[in-house]
């Protein structure tokens, strides 16, 4: 009898495994490692949000819900997005089981095998690998780094967007670099996508963690969207409301796309849990003070860590305008994965290797600064000691 290999299809087998998880897994069971590898804060979700979920559970909210989300949450999100950006009807919003799921659903809805996708790098891996799961081809455009920080070469980005492009993915503010699109760059990209009928997918997970000026959020495509634009925004409760473990997100899409998104949600997760959605309502309606406090705390943490790392001779770092990460260069670094594994094993420090965010990230390391000054200072001292020891031994 012929034997057949029990393997996944080639597009899945070719996906990059998470290098962040590889480093984190190397520290399993070790309490002496300071972890800054994942994109989450060191605070639990505030009590007023947790209590809403507890109350919903106590009332028996454990049944299936509408594929697109319970009406009360869609209405709350409509009011929230409309207040930040431009008017968005509840009928244009789909509630999802995480921001990751939101992105995957949008890609499933819009991409066929062979479609061409343009995305910025360095990038959170899901944005690059997600289209590949569906057989799409991804063209990357690299951000540039210098002593001022990360910058977009707009002409290079525009050259990559052609009539053959099906989708452009923009994560701004960006993970891992903290770069954020300017309003002028947004308008230029939007005009190019309109001209060619390209779908523009905006990952807005970090829109509220914006430090460049005293505004409610970073510039986004929904600010300038017209009714017939091919614009989809994906978002998450994880970052702004400190709800990483709740796995709740949403999509804002053109009206015509919602029926198909509803079908895809049914075939992926059926619905987000009702009691989690109830917590989401409270977060949206009562969470502005939390967001403001979080943003100011992270701004201060960013400035503190930049000052700490600036004193390390081999580190080149610049304060990013947004998000919750420093993505900094280490002189002479050519293997960030080996460095980060060594930091865990011998330095007691957990950072994310730059290679996890694409080849353009090699030579860099990501540090999530959503932590206390005490922990950040301890981590910076551990990095300095490790690099000093490595230099002495070389």
C-alpha positions in Angstrom: 0.0 0.0 0.0 1.3 3.4 -0.9 2.2 5.6 2.1 1.2 9.3 2.1 3.0 12.0 4.1 0.9 13.4 6.9 2.0 17.0 6.3 0.3 20.4 5.8 -0.1 21.9 2.4 2.9 23.7 1.1 1.8 27.3 1.7 1.4 26.4 5.4 4.6 24.4 5.7 6.5 27.4 4.2 5.2 29.9 6.9 7.8 31.4 9.2 7.4 30.1 12.7 7.3 32.8 15.4 10.9 33.7 16.5 9.4 35.6 19.4 7.8 32.4 20.7 11.1 30.5 20.1 12.9 32.9 22.5 10.1 33.0 25.0 9.8 29.2 25.0 13.5 29.0 25.9 12.7 30.7 29.2 9.8 28.5 30.2 9.8 27.8 33.9 12.5 30.4 34.6 11.4 33.2 37.1 14.8 34.9 36.9 14.2 36.2 33.3 12.7 39.7 32.9 10.3 39.3 29.9 9.8 42.2 27.5 9.3 40.1 24.3 5.5 40.2 24.0 3.4 43.2 23.2 1.5 43.5 26.4 1.6 45.7 29.5 2.5 44.6 33.0 -0.9 45.5 34.3 -4.0 43.4 34.6 -7.2 44.6 32.9 -8.8 47.2 35.1 -11.5 46.0 37.6 -14.4 47.9 36.0 -13.9 45.9 32.8 -13.4 42.6 34.5 -16.5 43.1 36.7 -18.6 43.6 33.6 -17.6 40.1 32.4 -18.2 38.6 35.8 -21.7 40.1 35.9 -22.5 38.9 32.5 -21.4 35.4 33.4 -23.4 35.5 36.6 -26.5 36.4 34.5 -25.8 33.3 32.3 -24.4 35.0 29.2 -22.8 31.8 27.9 -24.7 31.2 24.6 -24.0 31.8 21.0 -24.4 35.4 19.8 -24.8 37.1 16.4 -21.9 36.4 14.0 -21.3 40.2 13.7 -21.5 40.9 17.4 -24.2 41.9 19.8 -26.0 45.1 18.8 -25.1 46.9 21.9 -21.3 46.5 21.2 -21.6 47.4 17.6 -23.5 50.5 18.5 -20.9 51.4 21.2 -18.1 50.9 18.7 -19.9 53.0 16.1 -20.1 55.9 18.6 -16.5 55.4 19.6 -15.1 55.3 16.0 -17.3 58.1 14.9 -16.1 60.3 17.7 -12.4 59.6 16.9 -12.6 59.5 13.1 -15.6 60.0 10.8 -19.2 58.8 11.1 -19.4 55.0 10.9 -22.7 53.2 11.1 -23.1 50.1 13.4 -24.0 48.1 10.2 -20.4 48.6 9.0 -18.9 47.0 12.1 -18.1 43.3 12.6 -17.0 42.1 16.1 -14.3 39.5 16.0 -12.5 37.1 18.4 -9.3 39.2 18.5 -7.6 41.6 16.2 -5.6 38.7 14.8 -8.9 37.1 13.7 -10.1 40.4 12.2 -7.1 40.5 9.9 -7.3 36.9 9.0 -11.0 37.3 8.1 -10.4 40.3 5.9 -7.7 38.5 4.1 -9.9 35.5 3.6 -12.6 37.8 2.2 -10.5 39.6 -0.3 -7.5 37.5 -1.4 -7.3 34.8 -4.1 -4.3 32.6 -4.8 -1.8 34.7 -6.8 -3.1 38.1 -5.7 -0.4 40.7 -5.1 -0.2 42.3 -1.7 2.1 45.2 -0.7 3.1 45.6 2.9 5.5 47.7 4.9 8.4 46.1 6.9 9.7 45.5 9.5 6.3 44.2 10.4 4.4 42.1 12.8 4.7 38.6 11.1 0.9 38.0 10.7 0.7 40.9 8.2 3.3 39.3 5.9 2.5 35.6 6.5 -1.3 35.9 6.6 -1.7 36.5 2.8 0.7 33.7 2.1 -1.6 31.2 3.8 -4.1 32.0 1.1 -1.6 31.7 -1.8 -1.2 35.5 -2.3 2.2 37.0 -3.2 3.6 39.7 -0.8 5.9 42.5 -1.9 7.5 44.3 1.0 8.6 47.9 1.2 11.1 48.6 4.0 11.0 51.5 6.3 14.4 53.3 6.8 16.2 53.9 10.1 18.6 56.6 11.1 19.4 58.6 14.2 16.0 60.4 14.0 14.1 57.1 14.0 12.1 55.2 11.4 10.9 56.8 8.2 8.8 55.9 5.2 10.2 56.3 1.7 6.9 57.4 0.2 8.1 57.2 -3.4 9.3 53.7 -3.0 5.9 52.7 -1.5 4.1 54.4 -4.4 6.2 52.6 -6.9 5.3 49.3 -5.4 1.5 49.9 -5.8 0.5 49.2 -9.4 -2.7 48.3 -11.2 -1.8 44.7 -10.6 -1.9 45.2 -6.8 -4.9 43.7 -5.0 -4.2 44.9 -1.4 -2.0 47.3 0.5 -1.6 46.6 4.2 -0.5 49.4 6.5 0.1 49.0 10.2 0.3 52.5 11.6 1.3 53.1 14.3 3.7 50.2 13.5 4.7 47.1 15.4 7.7 46.8 15.9 9.2 50.2 15.0 6.7 52.7 16.6 6.7 54.6 13.2 3.4 56.4 12.4 2.0 57.6 9.1 1.6 61.3 8.7 -1.7 62.8 7.4 0.1 63.9 4.2 1.5 60.4 3.6 -1.9 58.9 4.3 -3.6 61.1 1.8 -1.0 60.3 -0.9 -1.3 56.5 -0.3 -5.1 56.7 -0.3 -5.1 58.5 -3.6 -2.9 55.9 -5.2 -5.1 53.1 -4.0 -8.2 54.9 -5.2 -6.7 55.4 -8.6 -6.0 51.7 -9.1 -9.0 50.2 -7.2 -6.7 48.7 -4.6 -8.0 47.4 -1.2 -6.4 49.3 1.6 -6.3 47.3 4.9 -5.3 49.4 7.9 -4.2 47.6 11.1 -5.1 50.3 13.7 -4.2 48.3 16.9 -2.0 51.1 18.3 -4.0 54.1 17.1 -4.5 55.4 20.7 -0.9 55.0 21.7 0.3 58.1 19.8 2.8 60.5 21.5 3.7 62.9 18.7 1.2 65.6 19.6 -1.7 66.1 21.9 -4.4 64.4 19.8 -6.8 61.6 20.5 -5.2 59.2 18.0 -2.8 58.8 15.2 -3.7 59.8 11.6 -5.8 57.0 10.0 -7.4 56.1 6.8 -10.9 56.3 8.2 -10.4 60.0 8.8 -10.3 60.6 5.0 -12.5 57.7 3.8 -15.3 58.2 1.3 -18.4 56.0 1.0 -17.2 54.1 -2.0 -13.5 53.6 -0.8 -12.1 50.1 -0.6 -10.9 50.7 2.9 -11.0 48.2 5.8 -9.9 49.0 9.3 -9.1 46.2 11.8 -8.7 46.9 15.5 -8.4 45.3 18.9 -9.3 45.8 22.5 -5.9 44.4 23.5 -3.6 47.5 23.6 -5.8 50.6 24.4 -7.8 48.9 27.2 -5.1 46.4 28.5 -7.2 43.4 27.4 -4.6 41.2 25.6 -6.0 37.9 26.9 -9.6 38.7 26.2 -9.3 38.1 22.4 -11.7 40.7 21.2 -11.5 42.9 18.1 -13.5 44.5 15.4 -13.6 45.4 11.7 -14.9 48.5 10.0 -15.6 47.7 6.3 -17.8 48.9 3.4 -21.5 47.8 3.7 -21.3 45.4 0.9 -18.5 43.4 2.6 -20.4 42.7 5.8 -22.6 39.8 4.7 -19.6 37.9 3.5 -17.7 38.7 6.7 -20.6 37.3 8.6 -20.3 34.0 6.7 -16.6 33.8 7.3 -17.0 34.5 11.1 -19.6 31.7 11.2 -17.1 29.3 9.6 -14.1 30.4 11.7 -15.3 31.1 15.3 -19.1 31.5 15.0 -19.1 34.5 17.3 -17.1 36.3 20.0 -18.3 35.2 23.5 -21.2 37.2 24.8 -19.7 37.9 28.3 -16.4 39.1 26.6 -18.5 41.5 24.4 -20.2 42.8 27.5 -16.8 43.7 28.9 -16.0 45.4 25.6 -19.0 47.6 25.9 -17.9 48.9 29.3 -14.4 49.4 28.1 -15.5 51.5 25.1 -18.0 53.6 27.0 -16.1 54.1 30.2 -12.4 53.7 29.3 -11.3 57.1 28.1 -9.6 57.9 31.4 -7.8 54.5 31.3 -6.6 55.2 27.7 -5.3 58.7 28.7 -3.5 57.3 31.7 -2.0 54.4 29.7 -0.8 56.7 27.0 1.0 59.0 29.4 2.4 56.1 31.4 3.8 54.6 28.2 5.1 57.9 27.0 7.1 58.3 30.2 8.3 54.7 30.0 9.5 55.3 26.5 11.5 58.3 27.4 13.0 56.6 30.4 14.1 53.5 28.5 15.5 55.6 25.6 17.6 57.5 28.1 18.8 54.2 29.7 19.7 52.6 26.4 21.4 55.7 25.0 24.1 55.2 27.6 25.0 51.8 26.2 27.8 52.4 23.7 26.8 49.8 21.1 23.1 50.7 21.0 21.6 53.1 18.5 18.1 54.1 19.6 15.5 56.8 18.8 12.2 57.6 20.6 9.3 56.5 18.4 6.2 58.6 18.0 3.8 55.8 18.8 3.1 52.2 20.0 4.8 50.5 22.9 8.1 49.3 21.5 11.7 50.4 21.0 13.2 48.8 17.9 16.8 49.6 18.3 20.0 48.7 16.5 23.0 47.0 18.1 26.4 47.7 16.4 27.8 44.6 14.7 24.7 42.5 15.3 24.1 40.0 12.4 22.2 37.3 14.3 19.5 38.8 16.5 17.9 35.4 17.3 21.2 34.0 18.7 21.7 37.2 20.6 18.2 37.0 22.2 18.6 33.4 23.1 21.9 34.3 24.8 20.2 37.1 26.6 17.7 34.7 28.0 20.2 32.0 28.9 23.0 34.1 30.3 21.6 37.6 30.8 18.2 36.9 32.3 16.6 39.3 29.8 13.8 38.5 27.3 13.7 40.6 24.2 12.3 39.9 20.7 14.8 39.3 17.9 14.6 41.7 14.9 14.6 38.9 12.5 11.1 37.9 13.8 9.8 41.0 11.9 11.4 40.1 8.5 14.9 40.2 7.1 14.7 44.1 7.2 14.7 43.7 11.0 18.0 41.9 11.3 20.5 43.8 13.4 17.7 45.2 15.6 16.0 44.1 18.8 12.4 44.9 20.0 11.7 45.9 23.6 8.2 46.4 24.8 8.4 49.3 27.3 4.9 48.9 28.8 6.5 48.3 32.3 7.6 50.1 35.4 10.8 52.2 35.5 12.3 49.8 38.0 11.9 46.8 35.7 13.1 48.8 32.7 16.2 50.0 34.5 16.9 46.4 35.6 16.5 45.2 32.1 18.8 47.9 30.7 21.5 47.0 33.2 21.2 43.4 32.2 21.6 44.2 28.5 24.6 46.5 29.2 26.3 43.8 31.3 25.6 41.1 28.7 27.0 43.2 25.8 30.0 44.3 27.9 30.8 40.6 28.7 30.4 39.6 25.0 32.8 42.4 24.0 35.3 41.3 26.6 35.2 37.7 25.4 35.5 38.5 21.7 
